[in-house]
Amino acid sequence: MAWAGLYVASLVLSAFGAWAISRYADRIGLVDCPNGRSSHCMPTPKGGGIGIFLYF
């Protein structure tokens, strides 16, 4: 039963960490700006996996 609480806490904190990294990506230099070879046309935050890794 204690493992379930740990799992839920880890899941919630990981989601928060990914959101926080994505939200502040511009301030810390984690924005991928598109160029001619990119598959996206708008600046895209990257690095959300960092937040997941830190809390998991």
C-alpha atoms as one frame of an Amber mdcrd trajectory, in Angstrom:
protein
   0.000   0.000   0.000   2.889   2.393   0.738   4.226   1.777  -2.764   0.985
   3.082  -4.253   1.375   6.384  -2.397   4.973   6.671  -3.509   3.950   5.964
  -7.086   1.188   8.589  -7.048   3.476  11.190  -5.450   6.162  10.477  -8.040
   3.631  10.761 -10.853   2.278  14.087  -9.597   5.729  15.568  -8.982   6.947
  14.374 -12.400   3.991  16.029 -14.128   4.648  19.241 -12.206   8.356  19.114
 -13.062   7.667  18.626 -16.776   5.178  21.499 -16.715   7.609  23.791 -14.878
  10.477  23.065 -17.273   8.207  23.626 -20.284   6.755  26.808 -18.777  10.130
  28.405 -18.067  12.038  26.924 -21.008  12.515  30.325 -22.631  14.170  31.758
 -19.533  16.639  28.890 -19.181  17.414  28.463 -22.895  15.460  25.304 -23.668
  13.514  26.519 -26.700  13.954  24.893 -30.089  13.640  27.578 -32.773  12.539
  26.241 -36.166  14.735  26.406 -39.233  14.342  25.201 -42.810  14.722  21.528
 -41.874  12.423  21.549 -38.832   9.097  19.777 -38.745   7.547  22.540 -36.655
   6.878  26.173 -37.556   6.658  27.742 -34.086   9.266  27.869 -31.300   8.836
  24.703 -29.235   9.918  24.158 -25.618  12.130  21.144 -25.081  13.502  19.473
 -21.995  10.279  18.441 -20.208  11.874  15.060 -19.609  14.307  16.723 -17.224
  11.481  17.420 -14.781  10.212  13.869 -15.083  13.697  12.455 -14.501  14.353
  14.629 -11.447  11.204  13.624  -9.621  10.992  10.007 -10.692
